[in-house]
Amino acid sequence: MSAESRPHYHQFSHSLLALAILTAAIYLGQDILVPLAMAGLIAVLLRPIENRLTRWGLHKVIAISLALLLAIVVVCGVTIMMSMQLSDFADDLPKIRQNLNDFFLDVKRWVRREYNVSYRQQDKYIQKAQAQTLDSLQSSDTLGFITGPWAR
């Protein structure tokens, strides 16, 4: 039976079966495929550097080694810079929290002064809005962001 004489649903079922098998193979082989994909990506990214070094007259093995060394140095440098920035941010976090709390207190004072809404009423409005938002979102990822500095 040739491919043209098969019914359309038969060809479609084979395509679906092949797609399911391919998806299962990728899912089950991800421990092997992800490092291979990363290695391929690194090889593609380092290829122009290796080509330039070989054009300058370096031996291919030395050019590849230098390109790889350069990549390692760049990755280490970026990692060190990111860790320094993260450390500085962690050191500044108490000051940022204090500034945010001061800002929210200023906003509450302004609302009280401009709209004559007491702090207790503002807290009730905020708790009601938080409850409604939490009921609608139902996500643990957004919980910390929504509750904000008012959560006690």
N, CA, C and O atoms as a GROMACS GRO file, in nm:
protein
  608
    1MET      N    1   0.086  -0.117   0.000
    1MET     CA    2   0.000   0.000   0.000
    1MET      C    3   0.090   0.124   0.000
    1MET      O    4   0.171   0.142   0.091
    2SER      N    5   0.075   0.205  -0.101
    2SER     CA    6   0.161   0.323  -0.112
    2SER      C    7   0.106   0.435  -0.023
    2SER      O    8  -0.005   0.427   0.029
    3ALA      N    9   0.189   0.538  -0.008
    3ALA     CA   10   0.152   0.649   0.080
    3ALA      C   11   0.032   0.726   0.026
    3ALA      O   12  -0.047   0.781   0.102
    4GLU      N   13   0.017   0.729  -0.108
    4GLU     CA   14  -0.096   0.802  -0.166
    4GLU      C   15  -0.228   0.728  -0.146
    4GLU      O   16  -0.333   0.790  -0.138
    5SER      N   17  -0.222   0.594  -0.138
    5SER     CA   18  -0.346   0.518  -0.128
    5SER      C   19  -0.393   0.501   0.017
    5SER      O   20  -0.506   0.459   0.041
    6ARG      N   21  -0.307   0.535   0.114
    6ARG     CA   22  -0.350   0.528   0.253
    6ARG      C   23  -0.448   0.638   0.284
    6ARG      O   24  -0.438   0.749   0.230
    7PRO      N   25  -0.543   0.609   0.372
    7PRO     CA   26  -0.637   0.716   0.412
    7PRO      C   27  -0.563   0.826   0.489
    7PRO      O   28  -0.458   0.804   0.549
    8HIS      N   29  -0.621   0.943   0.486
    8HIS     CA   30  -0.559   1.059   0.550
    8HIS      C   31  -0.542   1.036   0.701
    8HIS      O   32  -0.439   1.072   0.757
    9TYR      N   33  -0.642   0.979   0.766
    9TYR     CA   34  -0.634   0.957   0.910
    9TYR      C   35  -0.523   0.858   0.945
    9TYR      O   36  -0.466   0.866   1.054
   10HIS      N   37  -0.492   0.766   0.855
   10HIS     CA   38  -0.384   0.670   0.878
   10HIS      C   39  -0.249   0.740   0.877
   10HIS      O   40  -0.165   0.716   0.964
   11GLN      N   41  -0.228   0.827   0.780
   11GLN     CA   42  -0.104   0.905   0.774
   11GLN      C   43  -0.094   0.999   0.895
   11GLN      O   44   0.014   1.016   0.952
   12PHE      N   45  -0.206   1.058   0.932
   12PHE     CA   46  -0.208   1.150   1.046
   12PHE      C   47  -0.175   1.076   1.176
   12PHE      O   48  -0.102   1.128   1.260
   13SER      N   49  -0.226   0.955   1.192
   13SER     CA   50  -0.197   0.878   1.314
   13SER      C   51  -0.049   0.841   1.321
   13SER      O   52   0.009   0.840   1.429
   14HIS      N   53   0.012   0.810   1.206
   14HIS     CA   54   0.155   0.780   1.206
   14HIS      C   55   0.236   0.905   1.241
   14HIS      O   56   0.335   0.895   1.314
   15SER      N   57   0.196   1.019   1.191
   15SER     CA   58   0.266   1.144   1.223
   15SER      C   59   0.254   1.175   1.372
   15SER      O   60   0.350   1.215   1.436
   16LEU      N   61   0.134   1.155   1.425
   16LEU     CA   62   0.113   1.180   1.569
   16LEU      C   63   0.194   1.084   1.654
   16LEU      O   64   0.252   1.124   1.755
   17LEU      N   65   0.200   0.959   1.614
   17LEU     CA   66   0.277   0.859   1.687
   17LEU      C   67   0.426   0.893   1.683
   17LEU      O   68   0.495   0.882   1.784
   18ALA      N   69   0.475   0.934   1.567
   18ALA     CA   70   0.616   0.972   1.555
   18ALA      C   71   0.646   1.094   1.641
   18ALA      O   72   0.752   1.100   1.705
   19LEU      N   73   0.556   1.190   1.645
   19LEU     CA   74   0.575   1.309   1.727
   19LEU      C   75   0.576   1.273   1.876
   19LEU      O   76   0.656   1.328   1.952
   20ALA      N   77   0.488   1.183   1.918
   20ALA     CA   78   0.484   1.139   2.058
   20ALA      C   79   0.613   1.066   2.096
   20ALA      O   80   0.666   1.086   2.205
   21ILE      N   81   0.662   0.980   2.007
   21ILE     CA   82   0.786   0.907   2.034
   21ILE      C   83   0.903   1.004   2.042
   21ILE      O   84   0.989   0.990   2.129
   22LEU      N   85   0.908   1.100   1.951
   22LEU     CA   86   1.015   1.199   1.953
   22LEU      C   87   1.012   1.283   2.081
   22LEU      O   88   1.116   1.308   2.141
   23THR      N   89   0.892   1.325   2.122
   23THR     CA   90   0.878   1.402   2.246
   23THR      C   91   0.922   1.320   2.366
   23THR      O   92   0.991   1.372   2.454
   24ALA      N   93   0.882   1.194   2.373
   24ALA     CA   94   0.923   1.107   2.484
   24ALA      C   95   1.074   1.085   2.484
   24ALA      O   96   1.136   1.083   2.590
   25ALA      N   97   1.132   1.069   2.366
   25ALA     CA   98   1.277   1.049   2.358
   25ALA      C   99   1.352   1.173   2.405
   25ALA      O  100   1.452   1.162   2.476
   26ILE      N  101   1.305   1.290   2.367
   26ILE     CA  102   1.369   1.415   2.411
   26ILE      C  103   1.353   1.430   2.562
   26ILE      O  104   1.448   1.467   2.631
   27TYR      N  105   1.235   1.401   2.614
   27TYR     CA  106   1.212   1.414   2.758
   27TYR      C  107   1.299   1.316   2.836
   27TYR      O  108   1.361   1.354   2.936
   28LEU      N  109   1.305   1.192   2.793
   28LEU     CA  110   1.382   1.091   2.864
   28LEU      C  111   1.532   1.110   2.846
   28LEU      O  112   1.610   1.071   2.933
   29GLY      N  113   1.574   1.168   2.734
   29GLY     CA  114   1.716   1.186   2.708
   29GLY      C  115   1.768   1.324   2.739
   29GLY      O  116   1.877   1.360   2.695
   30GLN      N  117   1.692   1.404   2.813
   30GLN     CA  118   1.734   1.542   2.837
   30GLN      C  119   1.862   1.551   2.919
   30GLN      O  120   1.936   1.648   2.907
   31ASP      N  121   1.890   1.451   3.002
   31ASP     CA  122   2.015   1.452   3.079
   31ASP      C  123   2.137   1.441   2.988
   31ASP      O  124   2.245   1.486   3.025
   32ILE      N  125   2.120   1.382   2.872
   32ILE     CA  126   2.229   1.370   2.776
   32ILE      C  127   2.222   1.482   2.673
   32ILE      O  128   2.325   1.537   2.634
   33LEU      N  129   2.102   1.515   2.628
   33LEU     CA  130   2.086   1.611   2.520
   33LEU      C  131   2.120   1.755   2.560
   33LEU      O  132   2.175   1.829   2.479
   34VAL      N  133   2.087   1.795   2.682
   34VAL     CA  134   2.113   1.933   2.724
   34VAL      C  135   2.263   1.963   2.727
   34VAL      O  136   2.304   2.065   2.673
   35PRO      N  137   2.347   1.878   2.788
   35PRO     CA  138   2.491   1.907   2.781
   35PRO      C  139   2.546   1.905   2.639
   35PRO      O  140   2.635   1.984   2.605
   36LEU      N  141   2.495   1.815   2.556
   36LEU     CA  142   2.540   1.812   2.417
   36LEU      C  143   2.500   1.940   2.343
   36LEU      O  144   2.577   1.993   2.263
   37ALA      N  145   2.380   1.988   2.369
   37ALA     CA  146   2.336   2.112   2.305
   37ALA      C  147   2.419   2.230   2.353
   37ALA      O  148   2.455   2.317   2.274
   38MET      N  149   2.450   2.233   2.483
   38MET     CA  150   2.535   2.341   2.534
   38MET      C  151   2.675   2.334   2.474
   38MET      O  152   2.734   2.437   2.441
   39ALA      N  153   2.729   2.214   2.461
   39ALA     CA  154   2.861   2.199   2.400
   39ALA      C  155   2.859   2.246   2.255
   39ALA      O  156   2.952   2.312   2.209
   40GLY      N  157   2.752   2.212   2.184
   40GLY     CA  158   2.739   2.260   2.045
   40GLY      C  159   2.730   2.411   2.037
   40GLY      O  160   2.790   2.473   1.948
   41LEU      N  161   2.655   2.470   2.128
   41LEU     CA  162   2.642   2.615   2.130
   41LEU      C  163   2.776   2.682   2.159
   41LEU      O  164   2.812   2.779   2.093
   42ILE      N  165   2.848   2.630   2.256
   42ILE     CA  166   2.980   2.686   2.289
   42ILE      C  167   3.075   2.670   2.170
   42ILE      O  168   3.152   2.761   2.140
   43ALA      N  169   3.070   2.555   2.103
   43ALA     CA  170   3.156   2.534   1.986
   43ALA      C  171   3.125   2.633   1.875
   43ALA      O  172   3.216   2.686   1.811
   44VAL      N  173   2.998   2.658   1.851
   44VAL     CA  174   2.959   2.754   1.747
   44VAL      C  175   3.003   2.895   1.785
   44VAL      O  176   3.047   2.972   1.700
   45LEU      N  177   2.991   2.930   1.913
   45LEU     CA  178   3.029   3.064   1.956
   45LEU      C  179   3.180   3.085   1.954
   45LEU      O  180   3.227   3.196   1.928
   46LEU      N  181   3.257   2.980   1.980
   46LEU     CA  182   3.402   2.994   1.983
   46LEU      C  183   3.468   2.974   1.846
   46LEU      O  184   3.587   3.000   1.831
   47ARG      N  185   3.394   2.930   1.749
   47ARG     CA  186   3.449   2.904   1.615
   47ARG      C  187   3.512   3.028   1.552
   47ARG      O  188   3.622   3.017   1.497
   48PRO      N  189   3.449   3.145   1.555
   48PRO     CA  190   3.514   3.263   1.494
   48PRO      C  191   3.646   3.300   1.562
   48PRO      O  192   3.740   3.344   1.495
   49ILE      N  193   3.654   3.283   1.692
   49ILE     CA  194   3.778   3.314   1.763
   49ILE      C  195   3.887   3.216   1.720
   49ILE      O  196   4.001   3.255   1.696
   50GLU      N  197   3.851   3.090   1.711
   50GLU     CA  198   3.947   2.988   1.668
   50GLU      C  199   3.993   3.014   1.525
   50GLU      O  200   4.111   2.998   1.495
   51ASN      N  201   3.902   3.054   1.436
   51ASN     CA  202   3.939   3.085   1.298
   51ASN      C  203   4.036   3.202   1.292
   51ASN      O  204   4.134   3.199   1.218
   52ARG      N  205   4.009   3.306   1.371
   52ARG     CA  206   4.097   3.423   1.372
   52ARG      C  207   4.237   3.385   1.420
   52ARG      O  208   4.337   3.428   1.362
   53LEU      N  209   4.244   3.304   1.524
   53LEU     CA  210   4.375   3.264   1.577
   53LEU      C  211   4.452   3.176   1.478
   53LEU      O  212   4.574   3.187   1.467
   54THR      N  213   4.382   3.089   1.406
   54THR     CA  214   4.452   3.007   1.305
   54THR      C  215   4.497   3.093   1.188
   54THR      O  216   4.602   3.065   1.129
   55ARG      N  217   4.420   3.197   1.152
   55ARG     CA  218   4.464   3.288   1.045
   55ARG      C  219   4.588   3.365   1.087
   55ARG      O  220   4.668   3.405   1.002
   56TRP      N  221   4.606   3.387   1.215
   56TRP     CA  222   4.724   3.457   1.265
   56TRP      C  223   4.847   3.366   1.268
   56TRP      O  224   4.957   3.410   1.300
   57GLY      N  225   4.826   3.239   1.234
   57GLY     CA  226   4.940   3.148   1.223
   57GLY      C  227   4.957   3.053   1.340
   57GLY      O  228   5.056   2.980   1.345
   58LEU      N  229   4.865   3.051   1.433
   58LEU     CA  230   4.874   2.957   1.545
   58LEU      C  231   4.829   2.818   1.501
   58LEU      O  232   4.744   2.803   1.414
   59HIS      N  233   4.887   2.718   1.562
   59HIS     CA  234   4.846   2.580   1.537
   59HIS      C  235   4.701   2.562   1.583
   59HIS      O  236   4.657   2.627   1.678
   60LYS      N  237   4.628   2.475   1.515
   60LYS     CA  238   4.484   2.459   1.541
   60LYS      C  239   4.456   2.419   1.687
   60LYS      O  240   4.362   2.471   1.747
   61VAL      N  241   4.535   2.329   1.744
   61VAL     CA  242   4.513   2.284   1.882
   61VAL      C  243   4.537   2.400   1.978
   61VAL      O  244   4.462   2.418   2.074
   62ILE      N  245   4.640   2.479   1.953
   62ILE     CA  246   4.669   2.594   2.039
   62ILE      C  247   4.559   2.699   2.024
   62ILE      O  248   4.518   2.760   2.123
   63ALA      N  249   4.512   2.721   1.902
   63ALA     CA  250   4.405   2.819   1.879
   63ALA      C  251   4.277   2.778   1.953
   63ALA      O  252   4.211   2.862   2.014
   64ILE      N  253   4.243   2.650   1.947
   64ILE     CA  254   4.124   2.601   2.016
   64ILE      C  255   4.142   2.614   2.167
   64ILE      O  256   4.051   2.656   2.238
   65SER      N  257   4.261   2.580   2.216
   65SER     CA  258   4.288   2.590   2.360
   65SER      C  259   4.280   2.736   2.407
   65SER      O  260   4.224   2.763   2.513
   66LEU      N  261   4.336   2.828   2.329
   66LEU     CA  262   4.330   2.969   2.366
   66LEU      C  263   4.187   3.022   2.362
   66LEU      O  264   4.147   3.100   2.449
   67ALA      N  265   4.109   2.981   2.262
   67ALA     CA  266   3.969   3.025   2.254
   67ALA      C  267   3.891   2.973   2.374
   67ALA      O  268   3.811   3.045   2.433
   68LEU      N  269   3.915   2.849   2.410
   68LEU     CA  270   3.848   2.792   2.526
   68LEU      C  271   3.891   2.860   2.655
   68LEU      O  272   3.809   2.886   2.742
   69LEU      N  273   4.021   2.889   2.667
   69LEU     CA  274   4.072   2.961   2.784
   69LEU      C  275   4.010   3.100   2.792
   69LEU      O  276   3.972   3.145   2.900
   70LEU      N  277   4.000   3.168   2.679
   70LEU     CA  278   3.936   3.300   2.676
   70LEU      C  279   3.791   3.291   2.722
   70LEU      O  280   3.744   3.376   2.798
   71ALA      N  281   3.720   3.189   2.675
   71ALA     CA  282   3.580   3.172   2.715
   71ALA      C  283   3.570   3.147   2.865
   71ALA      O  284   3.481   3.201   2.932
   72ILE      N  285   3.659   3.066   2.919
   72ILE     CA  286   3.657   3.038   3.063
   72ILE      C  287   3.686   3.164   3.142
   72ILE      O  288   3.621   3.190   3.244
   73VAL      N  289   3.782   3.243   3.097
   73VAL     CA  290   3.816   3.369   3.166
   73VAL      C  291   3.697   3.465   3.162
   73VAL      O  292   3.666   3.529   3.262
   74VAL      N  293   3.631   3.475   3.048
   74VAL     CA  294   3.515   3.565   3.036
   74VAL      C  295   3.402   3.518   3.127
   74VAL      O  296   3.341   3.600   3.196
   75VAL      N  297   3.373   3.390   3.128
   75VAL     CA  298   3.266   3.337   3.214
   75VAL      C  299   3.300   3.359   3.361
   75VAL      O  300   3.213   3.396   3.440
   76CYS      N  301   3.425   3.335   3.399
   76CYS     CA  302   3.466   3.358   3.538
   76CYS      C  303   3.455   3.506   3.574
   76CYS      O  304   3.411   3.540   3.683
   77GLY      N  305   3.496   3.593   3.482
   77GLY     CA  306   3.486   3.737   3.508
   77GLY      C  307   3.342   3.782   3.525
   77GLY      O  308   3.311   3.858   3.616
   78VAL      N  309   3.254   3.734   3.438
   78VAL     CA  310   3.112   3.769   3.451
   78VAL      C  311   3.055   3.715   3.581
   78VAL      O  312   2.978   3.783   3.647
   79THR      N  313   3.093   3.593   3.617
   79THR     CA  314   3.045   3.534   3.742
   79THR      C  315   3.092   3.614   3.863
   79THR      O  316   3.014   3.638   3.955
   80ILE      N  317   3.218   3.656   3.862
   80ILE     CA  318   3.270   3.736   3.972
   80ILE      C  319   3.198   3.870   3.980
   80ILE      O  320   3.162   3.915   4.089
   81MET      N  321   3.178   3.934   3.866
   81MET     CA  322   3.108   4.063   3.864
   81MET      C  323   2.964   4.048   3.916
   81MET      O  324   2.917   4.130   3.994
   82MET      N  325   2.895   3.943   3.871
   82MET     CA  326   2.757   3.920   3.916
   82MET      C  327   2.753   3.892   4.067
   82MET      O  328   2.664   3.941   4.136
   83SER      N  329   2.848   3.815   4.116
   83SER     CA  330   2.848   3.785   4.260
   83SER      C  331   2.878   3.911   4.341
   83SER      O  332   2.823   3.929   4.450
   84MET      N  333   2.966   3.997   4.290
   84MET     CA  334   2.994   4.123   4.360
   84MET      C  335   2.870   4.212   4.362
   84MET      O  336   2.838   4.272   4.465
   85GLN      N  337   2.800   4.221   4.250
   85GLN     CA  338   2.678   4.301   4.244
   85GLN      C  339   2.572   4.245   4.336
   85GLN      O  340   2.503   4.320   4.406
   86LEU      N  341   2.557   4.113   4.337
   86LEU     CA  342   2.458   4.050   4.424
   86LEU      C  343   2.493   4.071   4.571
   86LEU      O  344   2.404   4.093   4.653
   87SER      N  345   2.620   4.066   4.603
   87SER     CA  346   2.663   4.091   4.740
   87SER      C  347   2.634   4.235   4.781
   87SER      O  348   2.586   4.260   4.892
   88ASP      N  349   2.662   4.330   4.692
   88ASP     CA  350   2.631   4.470   4.720
   88ASP      C  351   2.481   4.491   4.738
   88ASP      O  352   2.438   4.566   4.826
   89PHE      N  353   2.402   4.424   4.654
   89PHE     CA  354   2.257   4.436   4.666
   89PHE      C  355   2.210   4.379   4.799
   89PHE      O  356   2.125   4.437   4.866
   90ALA      N  357   2.267   4.265   4.838
   90ALA     CA  358   2.228   4.204   4.967
   90ALA      C  359   2.266   4.295   5.083
   90ALA      O  360   2.194   4.303   5.183
   91ASP      N  361   2.380   4.364   5.070
   91ASP     CA  362   2.420   4.457   5.176
   91ASP      C  363   2.326   4.577   5.184
   91ASP      O  364   2.301   4.631   5.292
   92ASP      N  365   2.274   4.619   5.067
   92ASP     CA  366   2.185   4.735   5.062
   92ASP      C  367   2.039   4.701   5.088
   92ASP      O  368   1.956   4.791   5.101
   93LEU      N  369   2.006   4.573   5.097
   93LEU     CA  370   1.867   4.532   5.112
   93LEU      C  371   1.799   4.590   5.235
   93LEU      O  372   1.684   4.634   5.223
   94PRO      N  373   1.861   4.594   5.353
   94PRO     CA  374   1.792   4.657   5.468
   94PRO      C  375   1.761   4.805   5.443
   94PRO      O  376   1.655   4.854   5.483
   95LYS      N  377   1.852   4.876   5.377
   95LYS     CA  378   1.829   5.018   5.347
   95LYS      C  379   1.715   5.032   5.246
   95LYS      O  380   1.632   5.122   5.258
   96ILE      N  381   1.711   4.944   5.146
   96ILE     CA  382   1.602   4.948   5.047
   96ILE      C  383   1.469   4.920   5.115
   96ILE      O  384   1.370   4.989   5.088
   97ARG      N  385   1.466   4.821   5.203
   97ARG     CA  386   1.342   4.791   5.276
   97ARG      C  387   1.297   4.912   5.359
   97ARG      O  388   1.179   4.947   5.361
   98GLN      N  389   1.392   4.975   5.426
   98GLN     CA  390   1.360   5.091   5.508
   98GLN      C  391   1.305   5.204   5.420
   98GLN      O  392   1.208   5.270   5.457
   99ASN      N  393   1.369   5.226   5.306
   99ASN     CA  394   1.320   5.331   5.215
   99ASN      C  395   1.179   5.300   5.164
   99ASN      O  396   1.095   5.389   5.155
  100LEU      N  397   1.154   5.174   5.132
  100LEU     CA  398   1.020   5.137   5.086
  100LEU      C  399   0.917   5.156   5.197
  100LEU      O  400   0.808   5.207   5.172
  101ASN      N  401   0.951   5.116   5.319
  101ASN     CA  402   0.858   5.134   5.430
  101ASN      C  403   0.832   5.283   5.455
  101ASN      O  404   0.719   5.323   5.481
  102ASP      N  405   0.938   5.364   5.447
  102ASP     CA  406   0.920   5.508   5.463
  102ASP      C  407   0.830   5.565   5.354
  102ASP      O  408   0.744   5.649   5.380
  103PHE      N  409   0.850   5.518   5.232
  103PHE     CA  410   0.768   5.564   5.120
  103PHE      C  411   0.621   5.527   5.143
  103PHE      O  412   0.532   5.611   5.124
  104PHE      N  413   0.595   5.403   5.183
  104PHE     CA  414   0.456   5.360   5.205
  104PHE      C  415   0.393   5.435   5.322
  104PHE      O  416   0.274   5.464   5.319
  105LEU      N  417   0.472   5.465   5.423
  105LEU     CA  418   0.418   5.547   5.534
  105LEU      C  419   0.385   5.688   5.485
  105LEU      O  420   0.284   5.745   5.524
  106ASP      N  421   0.472   5.744   5.401
  106ASP     CA  422   0.444   5.876   5.344
  106ASP      C  423   0.317   5.874   5.260
  106ASP      O  424   0.237   5.967   5.265
  107VAL      N  425   0.298   5.767   5.183
  107VAL     CA  426   0.177   5.755   5.101
  107VAL      C  427   0.054   5.745   5.191
  107VAL      O  428  -0.049   5.807   5.164
  108LYS      N  429   0.064   5.667   5.298
  108LYS     CA  430  -0.049   5.654   5.390
  108LYS      C  431  -0.081   5.790   5.456
  108LYS      O  432  -0.198   5.825   5.474
  109ARG      N  433   0.024   5.864   5.493
  109ARG     CA  434   0.000   5.996   5.551
  109ARG      C  435  -0.066   6.089   5.450
  109ARG      O  436  -0.158   6.164   5.484
  110TRP      N  437  -0.020   6.083   5.326
  110TRP     CA  438  -0.077   6.168   5.221
  110TRP      C  439  -0.224   6.132   5.198
  110TRP      O  440  -0.308   6.222   5.185
  111VAL      N  441  -0.257   6.003   5.194
  111VAL     CA  442  -0.395   5.960   5.176
  111VAL      C  443  -0.480   6.007   5.293
  111VAL      O  444  -0.593   6.052   5.275
  112ARG      N  445  -0.425   5.998   5.412
  112ARG     CA  446  -0.501   6.044   5.529
  112ARG      C  447  -0.524   6.194   5.522
  112ARG      O  448  -0.634   6.242   5.550
  113ARG      N  449  -0.421   6.268   5.483
  113ARG     CA  450  -0.431   6.413   5.478
  113ARG      C  451  -0.523   6.461   5.364
  113ARG      O  452  -0.605   6.549   5.383
  114GLU      N  453  -0.507   6.401   5.245
  114GLU     CA  454  -0.582   6.448   5.129
  114GLU      C  455  -0.725   6.394   5.124
  114GLU      O  456  -0.817   6.467   5.085
  115TYR      N  457  -0.744   6.270   5.163
  115TYR     CA  458  -0.876   6.207   5.147
  115TYR      C  459  -0.944   6.178   5.280
  115TYR      O  460  -1.055   6.125   5.283
  116ASN      N  461  -0.879   6.211   5.389
  116ASN     CA  462  -0.936   6.195   5.523
  116ASN      C  463  -0.977   6.049   5.549
  116ASN      O  464  -1.086   6.022   5.601
  117VAL      N  465  -0.889   5.957   5.513
  117VAL     CA  466  -0.912   5.815   5.537
  117VAL      C  467  -0.814   5.772   5.645
  117VAL      O  468  -0.692   5.789   5.630
  118SER      N  469  -0.865   5.716   5.754
  118SER     CA  470  -0.780   5.680   5.866
  118SER      C  471  -0.687   5.565   5.828
  118SER      O  472  -0.708   5.495   5.730
  119TYR      N  473  -0.583   5.549   5.910
  119TYR     CA  474  -0.488   5.441   5.885
  119TYR      C  475  -0.555   5.306   5.895
  119TYR      O  476  -0.525   5.215   5.817
  120ARG      N  477  -0.645   5.291   5.990
  120ARG     CA  478  -0.716   5.164   6.008
  120ARG      C  479  -0.800   5.132   5.883
  120ARG      O  480  -0.801   5.018   5.838
  121GLN      N  481  -0.869   5.233   5.828
  121GLN     CA  482  -0.948   5.210   5.707
  121GLN      C  483  -0.857   5.177   5.588
  121GLN      O  484  -0.890   5.092   5.506
  122GLN      N  485  -0.744   5.243   5.581
  122GLN     CA  486  -0.650   5.213   5.473
  122GLN      C  487  -0.601   5.069   5.484
  122GLN      O  488  -0.593   4.998   5.384
  123ASP      N  489  -0.569   5.026   5.607
  123ASP     CA  490  -0.524   4.888   5.627
  123ASP      C  491  -0.633   4.789   5.589
  123ASP      O  492  -0.605   4.684   5.531
  124LYS      N  493  -0.760   4.822   5.620
  124LYS     CA  494  -0.871   4.734   5.583
  124LYS      C  495  -0.884   4.726   5.431
  124LYS      O  496  -0.904   4.618   5.377
  125TYR      N  497  -0.871   4.840   5.362
  125TYR     CA  498  -0.878   4.842   5.216
  125TYR      C  499  -0.765   4.758   5.156
  125TYR      O  500  -0.786   4.681   5.062
  126ILE      N  501  -0.647   4.774   5.212
  126ILE     CA  502  -0.531   4.701   5.160
  126ILE      C  503  -0.548   4.551   5.183
  126ILE      O  504  -0.521   4.471   5.093
  127GLN      N  505  -0.593   4.512   5.303
  127GLN     CA  506  -0.612   4.370   5.332
  127GLN      C  507  -0.720   4.311   5.243
  127GLN      O  508  -0.709   4.197   5.198
  128LYS      N  509  -0.826   4.387   5.218
  128LYS     CA  510  -0.933   4.339   5.130
  128LYS      C  511  -0.881   4.322   4.988
  128LYS      O  512  -0.911   4.222   4.923
  129ALA      N  513  -0.804   4.419   4.940
  129ALA     CA  514  -0.748   4.409   4.805
  129ALA      C  515  -0.650   4.293   4.794
  129ALA      O  516  -0.647   4.223   4.693
  130GLN      N  517  -0.569   4.272   4.899
  130GLN     CA  518  -0.477   4.160   4.898
  130GLN      C  519  -0.552   4.028   4.896
  130GLN      O  520  -0.515   3.936   4.823
  131ALA      N  521  -0.657   4.017   4.974
  131ALA     CA  522  -0.735   3.892   4.978
  131ALA      C  523  -0.798   3.865   4.843
  131ALA      O  524  -0.797   3.751   4.795
  132GLN      N  525  -0.854   3.968   4.780
  132GLN     CA  526  -0.915   3.949   4.649
  132GLN      C  527  -0.811   3.912   4.544
  132GLN      O  528  -0.835   3.826   4.459
  133THR      N  529  -0.696   3.976   4.551
  133THR     CA  530  -0.590   3.945   4.455
  133THR      C  531  -0.537   3.804   4.477
  133THR      O  532  -0.516   3.731   4.380
  134LEU      N  533  -0.516   3.767   4.601
  134LEU     CA  534  -0.467   3.632   4.629
  134LEU      C  535  -0.568   3.526   4.589
  134LEU      O  536  -0.530   3.419   4.541
  135ASP      N  537  -0.695   3.555   4.607
  135ASP     CA  538  -0.798   3.460   4.566
  135ASP      C  539  -0.799   3.443   4.415
  135ASP      O  540  -0.821   3.333   4.364
  136SER      N  541  -0.774   3.553   4.342
  136SER     CA  542  -0.780   3.544   4.197
  136SER      C  543  -0.654   3.484   4.137
  136SER      O  544  -0.661   3.417   4.033
  137LEU      N  545  -0.540   3.504   4.198
  137LEU     CA  546  -0.416   3.455   4.139
  137LEU      C  547  -0.382   3.313   4.180
  137LEU      O  548  -0.345   3.231   4.095
  138GLN      N  549  -0.393   3.281   4.308
  138GLN     CA  550  -0.367   3.146   4.360
  138GLN      C  551  -0.230   3.094   4.319
  138GLN      O  552  -0.216   2.976   4.284
  139SER      N  553  -0.129   3.178   4.322
  139SER     CA  554   0.004   3.136   4.280
  139SER      C  555   0.105   3.167   4.389
  139SER      O  556   0.104   3.277   4.446
  140SER      N  557   0.190   3.072   4.419
  140SER     CA  558   0.291   3.093   4.523
  140SER      C  559   0.402   3.187   4.474
  140SER      O  560   0.469   3.250   4.556
  141ASP      N  561   0.422   3.196   4.342
  141ASP     CA  562   0.526   3.285   4.289
  141ASP      C  563   0.494   3.432   4.314
  141ASP      O  564   0.585   3.511   4.338
  142THR      N  565   0.368   3.467   4.311
  142THR     CA  566   0.331   3.607   4.326
  142THR      C  567   0.298   3.643   4.470
  142THR      O  568   0.273   3.760   4.500
  143LEU      N  569   0.297   3.547   4.560
  143LEU     CA  570   0.257   3.571   4.698
  143LEU      C  571   0.344   3.676   4.765
  143LEU      O  572   0.292   3.770   4.825
  144GLY      N  573   0.476   3.663   4.756
  144GLY     CA  574   0.566   3.758   4.820
  144GLY      C  575   0.558   3.896   4.760
  144GLY      O  576   0.574   3.995   4.832
  145PHE      N  577   0.534   3.905   4.632
  145PHE     CA  578   0.526   4.035   4.566
  145PHE      C  579   0.399   4.108   4.604
  145PHE      O  580   0.400   4.229   4.627
  146ILE      N  581   0.289   4.036   4.612
  146ILE     CA  582   0.160   4.100   4.639
  146ILE      C  583   0.149   4.144   4.785
  146ILE      O  584   0.100   4.254   4.813
  147THR      N  585   0.194   4.059   4.878
  147THR     CA  586   0.178   4.092   5.018
  147THR      C  587   0.262   4.212   5.057
  147THR      O  588   0.223   4.290   5.144
  148GLY      N  589   0.377   4.227   4.994
  148GLY     CA  590   0.459   4.348   5.010
  148GLY      C  591   0.495   4.380   5.154
  148GLY      O  592   0.499   4.292   5.239
  149PRO      N  593   0.522   4.508   5.179
  149PRO     CA  594   0.568   4.547   5.313
  149PRO      C  595   0.458   4.551   5.418
  149PRO      O  596   0.486   4.569   5.536
  150TRP      N  597   0.332   4.533   5.377
  150TRP     CA  598   0.223   4.540   5.474
  150TRP      C  599   0.202   4.408   5.545
  150TRP      O  600   0.134   4.402   5.647
  151ALA      N  601   0.261   4.302   5.492
  151ALA     CA  602   0.243   4.171   5.557
  151ALA      C  603   0.320   4.171   5.687
  151ALA      O  604   0.438   4.205   5.691
  152ARG      N  605   0.254   4.133   5.793
  152ARG     CA  606   0.320   4.133   5.924
  152ARG      C  607   0.317   3.997   5.984
  152ARG      O  608   0.368   3.977   6.094
   0.00000   0.00000   0.00000
